[in-house]
Amino acid sequence: MRFDVVQHLPALQVVIPLLGAVLAAFLRRGIVAWGLASVVTGLMPLIAGGLLWQVLQAGPISYHLGGWPPPWGIEYRVDVLNAFVLLLVSAVSAVMMPFARRSVAFEIEGDKQASFYSMYLLCLTGLLGITITGDAFNAFVFLEISSLSTYVLIAMGRDRRALLAAYQYLIMGTIGATFYVIGVGLLYLVTGSLNMVDIASRLGPASAEHFRPIVVALAFLTVGVSLKLALFPLHVWLPNAYAFAPSFATAFLAATATKVAVYLFIRIFFSIFGIAVSLESLRVCDVLLALSVAAMFIASVLAVYEQNLKRMLAYSSVAQIGYITFGIGLANQNGLTGGAVHLFNHALMKGALFLALGAVLYRAGTVKLAELGGIGRRMPLTFAAFVIAGLGIIGTPGTAGFISKWYLALGALDQGRWPLVFLIVASSLIALVYIGRVVEVAYFRATSEAAEKASDPPWNMLVPILVLAVATVYFGFFTELSAGIAAKAAQTLIGGLK
Amino acid sequence: MQHVQTFIGHYNYFITIFLMVSGLYIVIARGNMIKKLVGLALFQTSVYLLYIEPGKIIGGTAPILDPAFKVYSNPLPHVLILTAIVVGVATLALGLAIVARIHEAYGTIEEDEIFAREAQE
């Protein structure tokens, strides 16, 4: 029997990085492990791109693992939404890989580098697995694969506080994952199925008789996944985890991990519950909107007062996740498009910003704002990228961030809630303050001691930063691949709603 | 009387929920990092019960294809929970490893002492 690669792409998307992780664990030399991780990561966007192309041509793909048909077997189900997220996660990781070599060699001891790449590949496996699977319990297993490897990645930070951050995240993350399992368990009790599509079709009839367990299941799933995606006020683990993890791990996690959790959230909301019961009767959207607005303001203000730049960007991430969940909470075509496209755009912008900080740490040895006077003049290209991505975070026209906020504002207007538009603009102004503060110090202060010896990093660190910064501008003008596909995904999700 | 019957009929679920809540309470209330992990393990373990209990049918056998047996217990929850047990063990092991490293780095595993030390620096 001939092995048809195209037919098995969904499985390869997860199996290749999983095997890569096992192989990397046996390697000794960091550079060899890095080479392996780069090759594996480099294959991922090709597979994801192939899947997205197939989905756009021929509709959703249903892959039956081991030949067992759903709902009995585990189904990998690829539609526009998760093909989009797969491509995002794999492409951003692939762009970041060249950066990893020097950054990891600088921040992690020689004999631990191979383990670092092994954990990174395992984390990637988990993230891609959550995204591609159509089975609710399988998603839990992948969630834990990615979480456990994330705890290790964070604990590998140089500072001893990295250990505390990893421990804190382990506690919170495990509570979140356990809440998720409880929710899935309740759904299984009510519907007798674990396949997401199957659950959705059985939930509607079941809801007449068992409405209460369904609401409880939704509550558990929402809280569990919200812990993972750091929805305010469940974000407490995130700032320290991002601040003390190795730079590459921070950039990778900020760009991908929370995005995948958001994807799972969208899946649960729209593809499982939204199809079966009307979301309005569950009254979750208003709660979500309120929490999102709180995140957009409170986390942004916290970012303004933060001295450690990595922590500042981490708080900014919490605020930006608020925009994404804001779009989910609007639950209409434009709002959801805005949420999904911000998921994409934020990954690019935050990736660029965290990589730039990684380069600063590599050259200047610190990311404390007070010690970085004049660094922008010393590292002109790195900081040019920082400013461009920063403008994207603010939402300046001409950057990707503007596109997301435009759709979010349209979504709010479609519901006739114009005060929400005002809130989007007002919270963006706070982003202007915290990004502006960095620009002021980096360009207009006297050159500090740490900045004196700094210069732009070597090309293999610089290119990923610049690519992501250029992408921020590119997707501010050409939105076919970002907003176009996000709108298609939103259309499918909204169209299925009851 | 009816309430008593409901309670006795579902006593296993009450035990499950009691374990679940006490596990979560320990995680939140205790400052000792090992005790927190014990609470976390209790919390996770109680979920295993939540899955397995409904799968049991009184008088049901294991799912063996034989004309002599008509009533089967559902085997799927057991399989799921086997996976969840592996995850739970891995989490606990990793948690303990991190606590061991924290003890090396700080000389204590009491959260308030560590935070006080961090605040001083």
Interface residues (C-beta under 8 A of the other chain):
Chain A: F137 F140 V141 E144 L148 Y151 V152 A155 R160 R161 L163 L164 A166 Y167 L170 I171 T174 I175 A177 T178 V181 I182 G185 Y188 L189 L194
Chain B: M20 L24 V27 M33 K36 L40 F43 Q44 V47 L50 Y51 P54 P77 L80 T83 A84 V87 A90 T91 L94 G95 I98 V99 R101 I102 A105 Y106 I114 E118
